[in-house]
Amino acid sequence: MPAHAQDAASQGEKPEAQEGGLETIVVTAQKREQNLQDVPAAVSAIGGADLQSRGITETSDLVGAIPSLQVTTPYGRTQPNFALRGISVANEFSASTASPVGVYVDEVYQSFRASHGLQLYDIDRVEVLRGPQGTLYGRNTTGGAISFFTRKPELRDSNGYVTAGYGNYQTFTLQGAAEATLVPDVLGVRIAGTFAEGDGWQRNVLPGNERDLGTTDTIGGRLSIRWQPDPDVDINLKLYAAKDDPWGTAPYAGGQLAGRQDALGYSRFDPQPFLGGRLLGEDEVAVDRIGRNVSKTQGVAFTVNWDVTDAFSITSITGFDTGDYINNPDDCDGGPADLCSIGFTSTSKNFNQDLRFSYTNDSFDIIGGFYYGRDKVKTVNYPDFFGVLRPLLLGAGLPGNFNNAAIGTPDAIRFLPAFALDPTLQPGDAGFCAPVEINPNGFLDARSLVALQTDIAINNTGNGGAGGAFSAACAGAGAPPFTPILGEQRYDIERPSIAVYGDVTWKATDKLTIAVGARYTWDEVNYLNGSTFIYGLDGATPVVNLIPYSNPYNPNLTPLEQRRDANRLTGRVNVSYDFADDILGYAQYSRGYRSGSFNGLAYQGVNQVYYIQPEKVNAYELGLKTRLFDRRVQLNLAGFYYDYSNHQVTQVVGATTFTRSSDGRLFGGEAELTWQATGRLRLDGSLSYLNSRYKGNVIDPTDPSSPTLNVNGNPFPNAPRFSFRLGSDWTVLDDGKNKVRCAAMRPIPAAISSIRSAITARIPAMRRRRDRTSRSPAPTFPAAIPAIGWSMAG
């Protein structure tokens, strides 16, 4: 087992209690080494050997392995959206918004969501902390924290391994590492790498655009150097880089209007003429364009740990990384017509410094420290809506610099139809669609746009884009057609953060322990260099500035800037009691928060660039951690209630994306059971229950962050009411020289349809394995199939 998943005998436990029992897992969830069962909190850990035997090779494979953890990945395997106990980034997809589940690699905070999945190889262990972690981990941990620990040089000998795999969709994988000890117990170097390439699970069948989508294309490498000039000083330097470059996936258009059609009359549920009249398959789409989902990261991490005395230590953790995310273009209508497409391009630079002091004696464990972080995301987006109109209108003789783009903001609208201001007017009435000027500096004659929207609202159909009686009446009144929206949006989000924190654990008696922690954070969120302009009908001539507004186009406008501060106090109070040697109960209150944000995807007007207040979670939890029957059975229970404020969610209105905030509550429970049935067979399972609801929200037209629809009573996204897992780990053969191991895992519910096999060559030993792991080729696939893995070494 890895160094932090040691057997109980190595931890000084009684040999007679350990024999045939469950191993002891050592974690650093509370920034100090502890037996997992002694941590009075909901923590799960998976060691490197278990990651391999369970076939966990990417972040989405963690689904089912950890209670109350969901992982969705709409933009490729390296950009996961983690949800813990129903708290997630929800449906928010702006690159400038941080995840409410903190992601750490070797204790370095990873702020850029696009790179969260790029380092999951050659892993020592994964620790998942459920519940707010606002004391030792800081901001953006309202849901919890996920810590990945990569393998570092052991300073004992030279070793390595190579693993090659082949899976469905013609997927080839290769991972490996090599380690050299240059000076025993003093200096060592480790190199690790990963590669994966495969066809896609989704197929675009539109003639002229046929190709596989959702492909696999990943490469990454890491160099780790460890130096121990003194037994009490441990210095680690890590350099890494990775890139993921698959073809993206297309959305499944559900059809908003009658017959499950879009405004032009297309429905994926109708027979398709270009397919000879047959229906689309469940893994087939017909879209006009799709691009690659490119994620890149490179960085350095430098960690120094100095044990000044047996009781006092100092730890410095420094990290700097850069990341890129390019999704250009991304089809957002799911159909063959050019109705909706957006190009996303973001670059991130991030610096993190944590200086930590630890003191321990027989009665107290004290941790305190200072944190400074700064991340900056530079974004250039390319909104492109209703492009299907461009060749039609140019063919009708409109000039290339013509502009009547459907931008419905107070700055942009110049004319409204009379019927919009006088509901008594009906088609056929005199002056029904007469232009009413409301803003002389605007450019949009909104009569055709409002008429089509009204027809759709009345008839629940776009009539192939022609609308109905209202559209016909406005066309007869000489209303010009609205034109496509093609623009370029730029903005930067800069977030400096400073924090001071402390956590004190007092062993009041042999059985009673009380812990109190607090953290105060000074946060800034700055929206900088904001600008948007749109092109005329030809898609090449700039015609108007939207942010800041100028009609006609002015290339010399000063970009928009907005700055906000948000200082917050978070912390915890934890009381635990040892009812017996292997029975621990605890009660905890904790508070966490996610920093505020600006409505980054706003591009149509300054009024849409507003600030979203920080999220806040007050969490109450009771738990019980037990080992029974001579430590052969482990049962951990947890129950919790969350009071959730300002949950950041996305609302799409027409061609505009808005970040809103909503209040809610959730409660639930978890049970984890592990049974060492024999010396070679371990069975385990988990059950999670969540009950989430938005509540207490009032629609406030004066507050731009208020949803315009009543969300009260709806559950949170990514918060299934029930989920459970069954698993087994069977050592078929272990004679001291050779080992054959089989592991199986069944996460339910799940969308699983793959069989993956691998052959592993280990240096100097040989290892072979065959595994079946879960992958979701179609979101609607109903089956739940076990994941089975074999490993052999000898």
VODREN-338609 format. One record per residue (C-alpha): residue number from 1; x, y, z. Coordinates in steps of 0.05 Angstrom, whole numbers, plus 5000, padded with zeros to 4 digits. Example, Ala and Ser with C-alpha at 12.3 -4.5 7.8 and 13.67 -1.06 7.14 Angstrom:
% VODREN-338609
> num,xx,yy,zz
> 1,5246,4910,5156
> 2,5273,4979,5143
END
This chain:
% VODREN-338609
> num,xx,yy,zz
> 1,5000,5000,5000
> 2,5022,5072,4991
> 3,5057,5108,5049
> 4,4992,5140,5073
> 5,4950,5077,5070
> 6,4993,5036,5118
> 7,4973,4973,5154
> 8,4952,4978,5227
> 9,5014,4945,5254
> 10,5057,5001,5226
> 11,5015,5050,5265
> 12,5029,5016,5332
> 13,4962,4980,5338
> 14,4956,4913,5373
> 15,4976,4857,5325
> 16,4922,4811,5351
> 17,4869,4864,5336
> 18,4897,4877,5267
> 19,4903,4805,5244
> 20,4847,4791,5196
> 21,4818,4860,5207
> 22,4813,4922,5166
> 23,4875,4963,5151
> 24,4886,5031,5181
> 25,4884,5089,5132
> 26,4925,5151,5149
> 27,4900,5217,5121
> 28,4919,5291,5128
> 29,4848,5318,5122
> 30,4859,5363,5183
> 31,4930,5383,5161
> 32,4962,5331,5206
> 33,4969,5256,5200
> 34,4911,5219,5232
> 35,4877,5151,5229
> 36,4817,5161,5183
> 37,4771,5133,5237
> 38,4797,5184,5288
> 39,4777,5244,5245
> 40,4711,5270,5272
> 41,4684,5290,5204
> 42,4657,5258,5140
> 43,4721,5241,5103
> 44,4734,5187,5051
> 45,4801,5165,5024
> 46,4823,5120,4967
> 47,4896,5098,4962
> 48,4935,5091,4897
> 49,4928,5015,4897
> 50,4852,5019,4904
> 51,4848,5072,4850
> 52,4883,5024,4803
> 53,4845,4961,4822
> 54,4778,4998,4816
> 55,4797,5025,4748
> 56,4793,5098,4769
> 57,4834,5133,4715
> 58,4796,5199,4708
> 59,4755,5244,4753
> 60,4687,5220,4728
> 61,4706,5149,4752
> 62,4701,5175,4823
> 63,4625,5173,4818
> 64,4602,5116,4862
> 65,4668,5109,4897
> 66,4653,5167,4945
> 67,4586,5176,4981
> 68,4545,5237,4959
> 69,4595,5253,4903
> 70,4570,5268,4833
> 71,4615,5286,4775
> 72,4589,5315,4710
> 73,4634,5334,4652
> 74,4601,5370,4594
> 75,4666,5398,4566
> 76,4712,5338,4566
> 77,4742,5291,4617
> 78,4791,5343,4644
> 79,4738,5395,4663
> 80,4696,5360,4716
> 81,4640,5392,4756
> 82,4643,5363,4826
> 83,4580,5360,4869
> 84,4585,5341,4942
> 85,4520,5331,4981
> 86,4482,5369,4927
> 87,4528,5430,4927
> 88,4560,5443,4860
> 89,4573,5495,4807
> 90,4501,5477,4787
> 91,4488,5497,4715
> 92,4537,5556,4715
> 93,4588,5550,4659
> 94,4625,5616,4660
> 95,4700,5608,4664
> 96,4703,5665,4714
> 97,4662,5627,4767
> 98,4699,5585,4818
> 99,4675,5516,4839
> 100,4643,5512,4909
> 101,4680,5446,4918
> 102,4753,5463,4930
> 103,4802,5422,4889
> 104,4873,5414,4914
> 105,4933,5378,4884
> 106,4989,5367,4934
> 107,4955,5419,4978
> 108,4958,5473,4924
> 109,4890,5504,4909
> 110,4867,5496,4837
> 111,4823,5556,4820
> 112,4815,5546,4745
> 113,4759,5496,4734
> 114,4782,5477,4664
> 115,4845,5443,4692
> 116,4814,5405,4750
> 117,4821,5337,4717
> 118,4889,5343,4685
> 119,4933,5314,4741
> 120,4897,5248,4758
> 121,4954,5200,4744
> 122,5009,5168,4786
> 123,4967,5185,4847
> 124,4985,5166,4919
> 125,4915,5178,4946
> 126,4851,5219,4942
> 127,4818,5249,5003
> 128,4747,5276,4999
> 129,4721,5320,5056
> 130,4645,5329,5055
> 131,4615,5391,5084
> 132,4640,5464,5088
> 133,4715,5469,5099
> 134,4720,5543,5114
> 135,4774,5537,5168
> 136,4835,5500,5142
> 137,4818,5502,5068
> 138,4786,5570,5059
> 139,4739,5602,5009
> 140,4703,5565,4954
> 141,4692,5503,4997
> 142,4618,5508,5013
> 143,4608,5437,4989
> 144,4674,5408,5013
> 145,4744,5395,4988
> 146,4776,5342,4944
> 147,4851,5333,4953
> 148,4894,5294,4904
> 149,4963,5273,4927
> 150,5012,5253,4873
> 151,5067,5203,4886
> 152,5134,5234,4905
> 153,5202,5201,4908
> 154,5208,5152,4966
> 155,5284,5161,4972
> 156,5294,5085,4981
> 157,5308,5054,4914
> 158,5295,5060,4839
> 159,5230,5034,4811
> 160,5177,5047,4759
> 161,5119,5019,4720
> 162,5084,5024,4652
> 163,5010,5011,4641
> 164,4980,5003,4572
> 165,4906,4997,4560
> 166,4854,4989,4505
> 167,4781,5004,4513
> 168,4717,5015,4474
> 169,4712,5070,4422
> 170,4783,5049,4400
> 171,4812,5082,4462
> 172,4886,5072,4476
> 173,4917,5092,4543
> 174,4988,5093,4568
> 175,5012,5113,4637
> 176,5078,5104,4671
> 177,5130,5130,4720
> 178,5203,5120,4734
> 179,5239,5138,4799
> 180,5313,5144,4814
> 181,5343,5152,4883
> 182,5406,5193,4872
> 183,5426,5195,4946
> 184,5391,5146,4992
> 185,5346,5180,5044
> 186,5368,5248,5016
> 187,5354,5261,4942
> 188,5308,5229,4891
> 189,5273,5244,4825
> 190,5208,5216,4796
> 191,5181,5225,4726
> 192,5109,5207,4709
> 193,5066,5213,4646
> 194,4999,5197,4617
> 195,4970,5191,4546
> 196,4901,5173,4521
> 197,4870,5175,4452
> 198,4804,5148,4426
> 199,4745,5156,4381
> 200,4681,5191,4405
> 201,4618,5161,4434
> 202,4573,5211,4398
> 203,4565,5216,4322
> 204,4546,5277,4282
> 205,4508,5250,4221
> 206,4491,5317,4187
> 207,4516,5311,4114
> 208,4580,5350,4104
> 209,4594,5351,4179
> 210,4599,5276,4195
> 211,4648,5260,4250
> 212,4656,5228,4318
> 213,4645,5274,4377
> 214,4665,5266,4450
> 215,4733,5238,4432
> 216,4792,5225,4478
> 217,4858,5262,4468
> 218,4900,5274,4530
> 219,4975,5279,4545
> 220,5011,5301,4608
> 221,5077,5297,4645
> 222,5104,5311,4714
> 223,5174,5317,4745
> 224,5180,5311,4821
> 225,5245,5325,4859
> 226,5251,5310,4933
> 227,5308,5333,4977
> 228,5318,5318,5051
> 229,5382,5353,5071
> 230,5364,5337,5143
> 231,5317,5285,5173
> 232,5274,5342,5198
> 233,5270,5380,5132
> 234,5231,5355,5072
> 235,5233,5396,5008
> 236,5191,5378,4946
> 237,5191,5411,4878
> 238,5141,5391,4825
> 239,5137,5414,4752
> 240,5079,5392,4708
> 241,5043,5404,4643
> 242,4983,5372,4609
> 243,4936,5382,4550
> 244,4868,5355,4532
> 245,4845,5367,4460
> 246,4783,5325,4444
> 247,4726,5340,4397
> 248,4669,5366,4439
> 249,4599,5338,4446
> 250,4535,5368,4419
> 251,4474,5383,4460
> 252,4410,5342,4455
> 253,4356,5392,4434
> 254,4293,5375,4473
> 255,4250,5423,4432
> 256,4220,5482,4468
> 257,4157,5489,4424
> 258,4099,5447,4400
> 259,4119,5379,4373
> 260,4185,5385,4410
> 261,4209,5432,4355
> 262,4253,5494,4355
> 263,4233,5561,4325
> 264,4250,5537,4255
> 265,4210,5473,4261
> 266,4267,5423,4272
> 267,4260,5366,4322
> 268,4309,5309,4334
> 269,4249,5265,4349
> 270,4222,5270,4277
> 271,4245,5225,4219
> 272,4304,5258,4186
> 273,4301,5264,4109
> 274,4377,5263,4102
> 275,4378,5195,4137
> 276,4327,5165,4090
> 277,4270,5180,4136
> 278,4296,5144,4198
> 279,4301,5172,4268
> 280,4366,5194,4300
> 281,4399,5143,4345
> 282,4409,5157,4419
> 283,4483,5172,4406
> 284,4470,5211,4342
> 285,4462,5286,4331
> 286,4453,5331,4270
> 287,4488,5397,4284
> 288,4518,5448,4237
> 289,4583,5460,4275
> 290,4623,5434,4334
> 291,4693,5450,4358
> 292,4748,5422,4402
> 293,4747,5428,4478
> 294,4819,5447,4491
> 295,4845,5449,4563
> 296,4917,5463,4581
> 297,4954,5471,4646
> 298,5026,5479,4667
> 299,5054,5498,4734
> 300,5102,5489,4791
> 301,5091,5471,4864
> 302,5144,5480,4918
> 303,5133,5452,4988
> 304,5178,5456,5049
> 305,5163,5421,5115
> 306,5208,5434,5174
> 307,5200,5397,5240
> 308,5231,5449,5284
> 309,5221,5406,5346
> 310,5182,5343,5361
> 311,5122,5388,5378
> 312,5128,5446,5330
> 313,5132,5447,5253
> 314,5128,5498,5197
> 315,5101,5483,5128
> 316,5105,5528,5067
> 317,5064,5511,5004
> 318,5075,5552,4942
> 319,5041,5542,4875
> 320,5039,5578,4809
> 321,5002,5553,4748
> 322,4972,5577,4683
> 323,4915,5547,4645
> 324,4879,5555,4578
> 325,4809,5536,4558
> 326,4786,5540,4485
> 327,4718,5518,4462
> 328,4708,5549,4394
> 329,4656,5541,4367
> 330,4605,5507,4411
> 331,4537,5491,4381
> 332,4483,5510,4431
> 333,4419,5496,4393
> 334,4428,5421,4378
> 335,4401,5426,4308
> 336,4425,5431,4236
> 337,4410,5506,4228
> 338,4458,5560,4251
> 339,4415,5586,4307
> 340,4463,5588,4366
> 341,4538,5582,4372
> 342,4587,5609,4422
> 343,4663,5608,4424
> 344,4695,5608,4493
> 345,4768,5626,4503
> 346,4798,5636,4572
> 347,4869,5641,4600
> 348,4884,5636,4674
> 349,4944,5654,4718
> 350,4942,5632,4790
> 351,4988,5641,4850
> 352,4978,5610,4919
> 353,5019,5615,4982
> 354,5001,5580,5048
> 355,5047,5587,5109
> 356,5025,5540,5164
> 357,5048,5529,5236
> 358,5032,5467,5276
> 359,5040,5452,5350
> 360,5020,5389,5387
> 361,5026,5361,5458
> 362,4987,5313,5501
> 363,4928,5361,5508
> 364,4928,5406,5447
> 365,4935,5405,5372
> 366,4942,5476,5346
> 367,4946,5497,5273
> 368,4950,5568,5248
> 369,4972,5603,5186
> 370,4969,5656,5133
> 371,4944,5650,5061
> 372,4952,5693,5000
> 373,4923,5677,4932
> 374,4913,5713,4867
> 375,4880,5687,4805
> 376,4865,5723,4740
> 377,4822,5698,4683
> 378,4825,5733,4616
> 379,4765,5716,4572
> 380,4748,5728,4499
> 381,4680,5701,4478
> 382,4648,5701,4409
> 383,4571,5701,4413
> 384,4539,5681,4347
> 385,4463,5677,4345
> 386,4413,5671,4288
> 387,4468,5663,4236
> 388,4419,5625,4192
> 389,4389,5693,4174
> 390,4454,5721,4145
> 391,4454,5690,4075
> 392,4379,5701,4069
> 393,4383,5776,4085
> 394,4445,5788,4043
> 395,4412,5751,3986
> 396,4352,5797,3993
> 397,4397,5857,3979
> 398,4411,5885,4048
> 399,4481,5918,4053
> 400,4537,5885,4092
> 401,4540,5941,4144
> 402,4465,5937,4158
> 403,4451,5926,4232
> 404,4386,5909,4267
> 405,4415,5858,4315
> 406,4366,5829,4365
> 407,4397,5861,4427
> 408,4340,5875,4476
> 409,4373,5922,4525
> 410,4352,5994,4545
> 411,4413,6022,4508
> 412,4400,5984,4444
> 413,4324,5988,4432
> 414,4302,6048,4393
> 415,4233,6029,4368
> 416,4179,5984,4398
> 417,4114,5965,4363
> 418,4053,6003,4385
> 419,4018,5939,4406
> 420,4072,5926,4458
> 421,4052,5990,4493
> 422,3977,5986,4480
> 423,3951,5914,4492
> 424,3883,5933,4462
> 425,3912,5937,4392
> 426,3903,5874,4350
> 427,3930,5854,4281
> 428,3891,5892,4229
> 429,3880,5953,4273
> 430,3906,6019,4246
> 431,3974,6035,4275
> 432,3979,5964,4304
> 433,4054,5959,4289
> 434,4072,6033,4284
> 435,4142,6048,4310
> 436,4144,6081,4378
> 437,4212,6112,4393
> 438,4236,6101,4464
> 439,4311,6116,4457
> 440,4336,6161,4401
> 441,4407,6135,4410
> 442,4387,6062,4402
> 443,4395,6022,4339
> 444,4345,5965,4343
> 445,4277,5969,4310
> 446,4248,5914,4353
> 447,4181,5909,4318
> 448,4196,5844,4279
> 449,4230,5813,4339
> 450,4174,5828,4388
> 451,4121,5805,4338
> 452,4155,5737,4328
> 453,4163,5728,4403
> 454,4089,5744,4412
> 455,4068,5695,4358
> 456,4110,5640,4391
> 457,4080,5656,4459
> 458,4009,5652,4431
> 459,4016,5592,4384
> 460,4074,5554,4416
> 461,4107,5549,4348
> 462,4154,5591,4306
> 463,4120,5567,4242
> 464,4187,5554,4210
> 465,4211,5623,4230
> 466,4153,5659,4195
> 467,4114,5670,4259
> 468,4039,5684,4254
> 469,3990,5741,4251
> 470,4031,5790,4291
> 471,4093,5779,4247
> 472,4052,5786,4184
> 473,4021,5851,4208
> 474,4089,5881,4225
> 475,4119,5860,4159
> 476,4061,5894,4124
> 477,4075,5957,4165
> 478,4146,5959,4138
> 479,4182,5934,4200
> 480,4253,5914,4180
> 481,4276,5843,4197
> 482,4320,5833,4257
> 483,4391,5811,4240
> 484,4441,5761,4271
> 485,4483,5775,4332
> 486,4556,5764,4319
> 487,4603,5797,4368
> 488,4667,5796,4407
> 489,4666,5801,4483
> 490,4727,5813,4527
> 491,4735,5817,4602
> 492,4783,5799,4658
> 493,4765,5773,4727
> 494,4818,5786,4780
> 495,4811,5757,4850
> 496,4863,5772,4903
> 497,4850,5738,4970
> 498,4884,5743,5039
> 499,4866,5700,5099
> 500,4889,5686,5170
> 501,4865,5622,5204
> 502,4872,5581,5266
> 503,4845,5515,5292
> 504,4852,5488,5363
> 505,4836,5417,5384
> 506,4833,5405,5459
> 507,4833,5336,5489
> 508,4790,5354,5548
> 509,4790,5283,5575
> 510,4812,5215,5551
> 511,4745,5210,5514
> 512,4722,5281,5502
> 513,4753,5326,5449
> 514,4733,5397,5431
> 515,4757,5433,5368
> 516,4746,5506,5350
> 517,4770,5538,5286
> 518,4761,5605,5251
> 519,4785,5638,5187
> 520,4778,5710,5165
> 521,4784,5724,5091
> 522,4793,5790,5055
> 523,4769,5780,4983
> 524,4767,5825,4923
> 525,4731,5811,4858
> 526,4749,5857,4801
> 527,4716,5859,4733
> 528,4767,5892,4686
> 529,4776,5910,4612
> 530,4703,5896,4597
> 531,4683,5909,4525
> 532,4636,5881,4473
> 533,4621,5901,4402
> 534,4580,5869,4347
> 535,4589,5863,4272
> 536,4542,5884,4217
> 537,4504,5836,4172
> 538,4568,5816,4135
> 539,4599,5790,4199
> 540,4662,5832,4187
> 541,4646,5905,4198
> 542,4642,5930,4271
> 543,4578,5972,4276
> 544,4563,5985,4350
> 545,4593,5979,4419
> 546,4550,5945,4471
> 547,4596,5948,4533
> 548,4607,6007,4542
> 549,4552,6030,4494
> 550,4566,6072,4433
> 551,4526,6078,4369
> 552,4560,6081,4320
> 553,4621,6039,4336
> 554,4678,6074,4372
> 555,4744,6035,4376
> 556,4773,6082,4429
> 557,4722,6072,4485
> 558,4750,6062,4556
> 559,4734,5990,4578
> 560,4686,5978,4635
> 561,4713,5966,4705
> 562,4677,5945,4768
> 563,4707,5926,4835
> 564,4677,5894,4897
> 565,4703,5873,4966
> 566,4675,5814,5005
> 567,4704,5799,5074
> 568,4679,5737,5109
> 569,4687,5700,5175
> 570,4681,5624,5171
> 571,4698,5568,5219
> 572,4675,5508,5257
> 573,4659,5480,5326
> 574,4668,5405,5334
> 575,4655,5362,5395
> 576,4674,5288,5393
> 577,4669,5232,5443
> 578,4701,5163,5445
> 579,4646,5117,5470
> 580,4694,5058,5464
> 581,4761,5043,5434
> 582,4732,5039,5363
> 583,4668,5079,5370
> 584,4672,5154,5359
> 585,4613,5202,5357
> 586,4616,5275,5338
> 587,4573,5337,5330
> 588,4596,5395,5287
> 589,4574,5464,5264
> 590,4613,5493,5206
> 591,4607,5552,5159
> 592,4635,5558,5089
> 593,4629,5607,5032
> 594,4642,5615,4958
> 595,4668,5683,4936
> 596,4623,5730,4897
> 597,4625,5738,4822
> 598,4604,5783,4766
> 599,4555,5762,4712
> 600,4614,5747,4667
> 601,4577,5721,4606
> 602,4537,5786,4600
> 603,4553,5817,4533
> 604,4491,5857,4512
> 605,4494,5917,4558
> 606,4526,5949,4619
> 607,4462,5937,4659
> 608,4476,5862,4654
> 609,4545,5867,4687
> 610,4525,5862,4760
> 611,4555,5831,4822
> 612,4531,5766,4854
> 613,4538,5763,4929
> 614,4580,5707,4959
> 615,4548,5640,4975
> 616,4543,5619,5048
> 617,4528,5552,5079
> 618,4514,5541,5153
> 619,4521,5465,5163
> 620,4500,5423,5223
> 621,4524,5351,5226
> 622,4521,5290,5272
> 623,4564,5229,5259
> 624,4585,5161,5285
> 625,4648,5123,5265
> 626,4655,5050,5287
> 627,4697,4988,5279
> 628,4665,4925,5305
> 629,4677,4850,5310
> 630,4751,4853,5322
> 631,4757,4909,5270
> 632,4730,4866,5214
> 633,4669,4911,5204
> 634,4671,4986,5196
> 635,4606,5027,5197
> 636,4606,5102,5191
> 637,4542,5144,5194
> 638,4530,5218,5183
> 639,4468,5262,5183
> 640,4468,5336,5164
> 641,4426,5398,5152
> 642,4449,5457,5109
> 643,4422,5528,5108
> 644,4443,5553,5039
> 645,4444,5627,5019
> 646,4458,5658,4950
> 647,4468,5594,4911
> 648,4497,5617,4844
> 649,4457,5589,4785
> 650,4448,5606,4712
> 651,4385,5630,4677
> 652,4384,5635,4601
> 653,4336,5686,4573
> 654,4333,5687,4498
> 655,4405,5696,4474
> 656,4430,5721,4541
> 657,4460,5684,4600
> 658,4449,5710,4671
> 659,4480,5688,4736
> 660,4428,5691,4791
> 661,4428,5673,4864
> 662,4376,5633,4903
> 663,4368,5610,4975
> 664,4352,5539,4997
> 665,4362,5484,5046
> 666,4382,5411,5044
> 667,4387,5354,5092
> 668,4407,5282,5086
> 669,4448,5224,5111
> 670,4503,5176,5092
> 671,4523,5106,5112
> 672,4588,5072,5094
> 673,4599,4998,5109
> 674,4663,4957,5100
> 675,4668,4883,5119
> 676,4733,4844,5118
> 677,4697,4778,5107
> 678,4762,4737,5102
> 679,4835,4754,5100
> 680,4830,4760,5025
> 681,4759,4784,5013
> 682,4733,4854,5030
> 683,4662,4877,5016
> 684,4639,4949,5020
> 685,4580,4993,5003
> 686,4551,5061,5016
> 687,4482,5094,5016
> 688,4467,5168,5010
> 689,4402,5206,5017
> 690,4392,5280,4999
> 691,4331,5324,5004
> 692,4344,5392,4973
> 693,4296,5450,4960
> 694,4301,5522,4939
> 695,4258,5564,4987
> 696,4247,5634,5011
> 697,4261,5667,4944
> 698,4221,5728,4922
> 699,4224,5754,4851
> 700,4251,5825,4856
> 701,4251,5863,4790
> 702,4298,5916,4820
> 703,4351,5863,4836
> 704,4387,5837,4774
> 705,4412,5776,4812
> 706,4341,5755,4828
> 707,4313,5699,4783
> 708,4255,5721,4740
> 709,4220,5654,4751
> 710,4197,5624,4817
> 711,4246,5568,4834
> 712,4218,5554,4903
> 713,4204,5480,4914
> 714,4253,5456,4861
> 715,4311,5410,4881
> 716,4383,5430,4870
> 717,4419,5407,4807
> 718,4465,5347,4814
> 719,4430,5326,4879
> 720,4399,5257,4869
> 721,4354,5236,4926
> 722,4384,5166,4933
> 723,4450,5137,4910
> 724,4486,5074,4933
> 725,4545,5031,4916
> 726,4565,4958,4926
> 727,4637,4934,4918
> 728,4685,4878,4932
> 729,4760,4867,4933
> 730,4785,4795,4930
> 731,4858,4775,4934
> 732,4855,4710,4895
> 733,4928,4691,4907
> 734,4982,4719,4953
> 735,5041,4674,4970
> 736,5090,4730,4986
> 737,5120,4731,4915
> 738,5058,4732,4871
> 739,4992,4767,4879
> 740,4927,4763,4840
> 741,4873,4813,4859
> 742,4802,4825,4834
> 743,4760,4886,4850
> 744,4688,4900,4830
> 745,4645,4962,4840
> 746,4572,4974,4824
> 747,4550,5047,4829
> 748,4474,5055,4824
> 749,4443,5095,4792
> 750,4495,5103,4738
> 751,4500,5108,4663
> 752,4553,5055,4648
> 753,4568,5020,4583
> 754,4641,5002,4573
> 755,4692,4947,4580
> 756,4764,4967,4586
> 757,4824,4920,4589
> 758,4896,4934,4606
> 759,4963,4900,4608
> 760,5013,4927,4659
> 761,5088,4917,4659
> 762,5120,4935,4725
> 763,5194,4949,4734
> 764,5227,4908,4762
> 765,5165,4865,4775
> 766,5114,4845,4722
> 767,5040,4862,4732
> 768,4981,4847,4689
> 769,4911,4871,4700
> 770,4844,4869,4666
> 771,4791,4917,4687
> 772,4722,4941,4668
> 773,4706,5012,4688
> 774,4648,5058,4683
> 775,4641,5109,4628
> 776,4578,5144,4605
> 777,4571,5143,4529
> 778,4500,5171,4531
> 779,4467,5211,4586
> 780,4402,5172,4577
> 781,4430,5101,4578
> 782,4392,5065,4634
> 783,4437,5006,4651
> 784,4479,5000,4714
> 785,4535,4951,4701
> 786,4589,4932,4752
> 787,4660,4955,4742
> 788,4708,4897,4751
> 789,4784,4900,4755
> 790,4838,4847,4759
> 791,4910,4859,4778
> 792,4967,4808,4783
> 793,5038,4819,4807
> 794,5095,4770,4814
END
